[in-house]
Amino acid sequence: MSQDTIKFAYWVPNVSGGLVVSKIEQRTDWGIDYNRKLAQIAEAAGFDYALSQVRFTAGYGAEYQHESVAFSHALLAATTRLKVIAAVLPGPWTPSVLAKQIATIDQLTGGRVAVNIVSGWFKGEFTAIGEPWLEHDERYRRSEEFITALKGIWTTDNFTFRGDFYRFHDYTLKPKPLQQHPEIFQGGSSRAARDMAARVSDWYFTNGNTVEGIKAQVDDIQAKAAANNHKVKVGVNAFVIARDTEEEARAVLAQIIDQADPEAVNAFGDAAKQAGKSSPEGEGNWAKSSFEDLVQYNDGFKTNLIGTPQQIAERIVALKAVGVDLVLAGFLHFQEEVEYFGRKVLPLVRELEQRKAAAKTAAVA
Ligand SMILES: Cc1cc2nc3c(=O)[nH]c(=O)nc-3n(C[C@H](O)[C@H](O)[C@H](O)COP(=O)(O)O)c2cc1C
């Protein structure tokens, strides 16, 4: 397979309640047995990555939450090729502890671990665990120092760093990770999130959006990254509803929204919109999300990967054409739907990618 293929990740359901805030039946379980099997199904289906979630308290019904780094390690131990992205929050984690944890996990798993640096949006959670809550752009200033320190510790001996949040003095980590440096993902939509991605992150994750909305974000980030002489790749969230007919897929979406839990959605919306609005330019995640968008708490319906395998494959290739490198997928019934996606959607994506590449070569010749 050529290097120029779009990559796929799935959300690890390591918190209870699935990925939609709805009372619809979900055959998804947050426990380890279900998740080990899911990781194996995803690996066989052709997924490249699994993304865990970091959560310390319930927020939108996610009553139970497994810790993300420990859980990611368990999934790596149950697989052989899949990369698992452990989500962490600067604040509760320090770069020294995380650098060491990840170096060890990387050594134990043949170099397959990555991290997602989450800057935080949920003030109640920070208050509950006694962590100071910084204002929006300060959270990103801290995250950027966190990432700079992480990379420094992983790649340099006698690392010295003097920041406003973290300090290191002649520090040498041994052993270092097996990979030169494990990939660093980061999420967010605000100006501060994008600017940080364009300076230090390997991957930028954004909430779901239309192709036009994503294109605007990608163009903005890539222009800034080029000016900084930095390379960053882009992943987009999508809640996938793939069914044999479009009617079936649309009916599932309608049921999810009809059975949405308004109290939980509104509680989440209030906390999330506070986070979005609190970025100075008001462009943060969720700043413009409607009630329906919020039922999938990372705006996953907006990406519109809802329909037949053919329709979904075409939309994925359209995302790739505007500069998306990875689709991060959520599902209603994870195990069954990840398997279906691998069997029905992924081969069509690869076929379309090959056709496009062949057409390009023919045009050049
Ligand atoms: C794909 C993706 C995954 C995320 N995972 C988590 C998570 O596990 N835990 C969490 O608290 N926030 C998570 N976030 C939230 C972001 O890190 C960030 O705090 C939020 O998007 C608000 O950012 P903004 O105000 O810069 O837009 C995630 C965001 C995205 C796009």
The ligand as a Tripos MOL2 file, in Angstrom:
@<TRIPOS>MOLECULE
LIG
   31    33     1     0     0
SMALL
NO_CHARGES

@<TRIPOS>ATOM
      1 C1        -10.2340   14.2820   18.8110 C.3       1 LIG1
      2 C2        -10.2810   14.9700   20.1090 C.ar      1 LIG1
      3 C3        -10.0950   14.2340   21.2860 C.ar      1 LIG1
      4 C4        -10.1910   14.8360   22.5270 C.ar      1 LIG1
      5 N1        -10.0630   14.0630   23.6440 N.ar      1 LIG1
      6 C5        -10.2690   14.6070   24.8610 C.ar      1 LIG1
      7 C6        -10.2420   13.8150   26.0440 C.ar      1 LIG1
      8 O1        -10.0250   12.6090   25.9940 O.2       1 LIG1
      9 N2        -10.4870   14.4240   27.2250 N.ar      1 LIG1
     10 C7        -10.7400   15.7660   27.3300 C.ar      1 LIG1
     11 O2        -10.9570   16.2530   28.4290 O.2       1 LIG1
     12 N3        -10.7510   16.5580   26.2250 N.ar      1 LIG1
     13 C8        -10.5290   16.0150   24.9950 C.ar      1 LIG1
     14 N4        -10.5500   16.8080   23.8710 N.ar      1 LIG1
     15 C9        -10.7230   18.2760   24.0590 C.3       1 LIG1
     16 C10        -9.5580   19.1450   23.5910 C.3       1 LIG1
     17 O3         -8.3070   18.7410   24.0170 O.3       1 LIG1
     18 C11        -9.7830   20.6270   23.9360 C.3       1 LIG1
     19 O4         -9.7140   20.8330   25.3050 O.3       1 LIG1
     20 C12       -11.1160   21.0540   23.4550 C.3       1 LIG1
     21 O5        -11.2350   20.6450   22.1120 O.3       1 LIG1
     22 C13       -11.3280   22.5730   23.5370 C.3       1 LIG1
     23 O6        -10.3790   23.2050   22.7770 O.3       1 LIG1
     24 P1        -10.5230   24.6190   22.0910 P.3       1 LIG1
     25 O7        -11.1660   25.5330   23.0490 O.co2     1 LIG1
     26 O8         -9.1020   24.9770   21.8050 O.co2     1 LIG1
     27 O9        -11.2840   24.4400   20.8180 O.co2     1 LIG1
     28 C14       -10.4490   16.2360   22.6100 C.ar      1 LIG1
     29 C15       -10.6300   16.9740   21.4390 C.ar      1 LIG1
     30 C16       -10.5540   16.3720   20.2010 C.ar      1 LIG1
     31 C17       -10.7800   17.1960   18.9660 C.3       1 LIG1
@<TRIPOS>BOND
     1     1     2 1
     2     2     3 ar
     3     2    30 ar
     4     3     4 ar
     5     4     5 ar
     6     4    28 ar
     7     5     6 ar
     8     6     7 ar
     9     6    13 1
    10     7     8 2
    11     7     9 ar
    12     9    10 ar
    13    10    11 2
    14    10    12 ar
    15    12    13 ar
    16    13    14 ar
    17    14    15 1
    18    14    28 ar
    19    15    16 1
    20    16    17 1
    21    16    18 1
    22    18    19 1
    23    18    20 1
    24    20    21 1
    25    20    22 1
    26    22    23 1
    27    23    24 1
    28    24    25 2
    29    24    26 1
    30    24    27 1
    31    28    29 ar
    32    29    30 ar
    33    30    31 1
@<TRIPOS>SUBSTRUCTURE
     1 LIG1         1 GROUP 0 **** ****
